[in-house]
Amino acid sequence: MIRIFLASVALVIAMPAAADTLSPKQVERCKAMQSTLAPKQAEIEAATDSRDELAARAEALGEQYEDAQVMRLASSSNAEAADSAKAEFDAARRAFAQAEFALQANARQFNQDVADYNRSCTPKR
């Protein structure tokens, strides 16, 4: 999260310096690239919040499943409750895993976009 913030700060700082050495066409392209980065960063932050909520839900359902599992052998209704709790827990874990995978893919793409921007829009020293 901090790396994303630092990258966006670097972009804001680098743009005026890059404007001195780039052609007008390159400046326009760089401005277009820069305008896409903030929405992508906001999307990643929202996905992070969603992923964190899913992690908390999976954790809570895991604890409920463990509690139900302890009582499994007491009666058939307890066994059914444990099976139901396990199904909910497994579904929550899958949702969390999918959110985590999507977040990592988005973060990798964002980092690549920032690297592309830095490579083509910042002056060589």
C-alpha positions as CSV (number, residue, x, y, z in Angstrom):
1,M,0.0,0.0,0.0
2,I,2.8,2.3,0.9
3,R,4.6,1.4,-2.3
4,I,1.6,2.4,-4.4
5,F,1.4,5.8,-2.5
6,L,5.1,6.5,-3.1
7,A,4.8,5.6,-6.8
8,S,1.9,8.0,-7.2
9,V,3.9,10.8,-5.4
10,A,6.9,10.0,-7.7
11,L,4.6,10.4,-10.7
12,V,3.4,13.8,-9.6
13,I,6.9,15.0,-9.0
14,A,8.3,13.5,-12.2
15,M,5.8,15.0,-14.6
16,P,6.9,18.6,-14.5
17,A,10.6,17.5,-14.9
18,A,9.7,15.3,-17.8
19,A,7.9,18.0,-19.6
20,D,11.1,19.9,-20.2
21,T,12.7,17.1,-22.2
22,L,9.8,15.4,-24.0
23,S,8.2,16.4,-27.2
24,P,4.6,17.8,-27.0
25,K,3.2,14.5,-28.4
26,Q,5.1,12.5,-25.7
27,V,3.9,14.9,-23.0
28,E,0.3,14.3,-24.1
29,R,0.8,10.6,-24.1
30,C,2.4,10.8,-20.6
31,K,-0.5,12.9,-19.3
32,A,-2.9,10.3,-20.6
33,M,-1.0,7.5,-19.0
34,Q,-0.8,9.5,-15.7
35,S,-4.6,10.1,-15.7
36,T,-5.3,6.3,-15.8
37,L,-3.1,5.6,-12.7
38,A,-5.2,7.3,-10.0
39,P,-8.4,5.4,-10.9
40,K,-6.4,2.1,-10.9
41,Q,-4.9,3.0,-7.5
42,A,-8.4,3.7,-6.1
43,E,-9.7,0.4,-7.5
44,I,-6.8,-1.4,-5.8
45,E,-7.6,0.3,-2.5
46,A,-11.3,-0.7,-2.8
47,A,-10.3,-4.3,-3.7
48,T,-8.0,-4.3,-0.6
49,D,-10.8,-3.3,1.6
50,S,-13.1,-5.9,0.1
51,R,-10.4,-8.6,0.5
52,D,-9.9,-7.6,4.1
53,E,-13.6,-7.9,4.8
54,L,-13.7,-11.3,3.2
55,A,-10.7,-12.4,5.3
56,A,-12.5,-11.4,8.5
57,R,-15.7,-13.2,7.4
58,A,-13.8,-16.3,6.6
59,E,-12.0,-16.2,9.9
60,A,-15.3,-15.8,11.8
61,L,-16.9,-18.6,9.9
62,G,-13.9,-20.8,10.6
63,E,-14.3,-20.2,14.3
64,Q,-18.0,-21.1,14.0
65,Y,-17.1,-24.2,12.1
66,E,-14.6,-25.3,14.8
67,D,-17.2,-24.7,17.5
68,A,-19.8,-26.8,15.6
69,Q,-17.2,-29.5,14.9
70,V,-16.7,-30.0,18.6
71,M,-20.3,-30.9,19.1
72,R,-20.6,-33.1,15.9
73,L,-20.9,-36.4,17.7
74,A,-23.5,-35.2,20.2
75,S,-26.4,-35.7,17.9
76,S,-27.4,-35.9,14.2
77,S,-28.7,-32.3,14.3
78,N,-25.3,-31.2,15.6
79,A,-23.6,-33.1,12.7
80,E,-25.8,-31.3,10.2
81,A,-25.0,-28.0,11.8
82,A,-21.3,-28.8,11.6
83,D,-21.7,-29.8,7.9
84,S,-23.5,-26.6,7.2
85,A,-20.9,-24.5,9.0
86,K,-18.1,-26.2,7.0
87,A,-19.9,-25.5,3.7
88,E,-20.2,-21.8,4.7
89,F,-16.6,-21.7,5.8
90,D,-15.4,-23.3,2.5
91,A,-17.4,-20.9,0.4
92,A,-16.0,-17.9,2.4
93,R,-12.4,-19.2,1.9
94,R,-13.0,-19.6,-1.8
95,A,-14.3,-16.0,-2.0
96,F,-11.3,-14.7,-0.1
97,A,-8.9,-16.6,-2.3
98,Q,-10.5,-15.3,-5.5
99,A,-10.4,-11.7,-4.1
100,E,-6.8,-12.1,-3.1
101,F,-5.8,-13.5,-6.5
102,A,-7.6,-10.6,-8.3
103,L,-6.0,-8.1,-6.0
104,Q,-2.6,-9.4,-6.7
105,A,-3.2,-9.4,-10.4
106,N,-4.4,-5.8,-10.3
107,A,-1.4,-4.7,-8.2
108,R,1.0,-6.4,-10.6
109,Q,-0.6,-4.7,-13.5
110,F,-0.6,-1.3,-11.7
111,N,3.1,-1.7,-10.8
112,Q,3.8,-2.6,-14.5
113,D,1.9,0.5,-15.6
114,V,3.9,2.7,-13.2
115,A,7.1,1.2,-14.4
116,D,6.1,1.8,-18.0
117,Y,5.3,5.4,-17.2
118,N,8.5,5.9,-15.4
119,R,10.5,4.3,-18.2
120,S,8.9,6.4,-21.0
121,C,8.0,9.7,-19.2
122,T,10.8,10.5,-16.9
123,P,14.0,12.0,-18.2
124,K,17.2,10.0,-18.3
125,R,19.9,11.2,-15.9
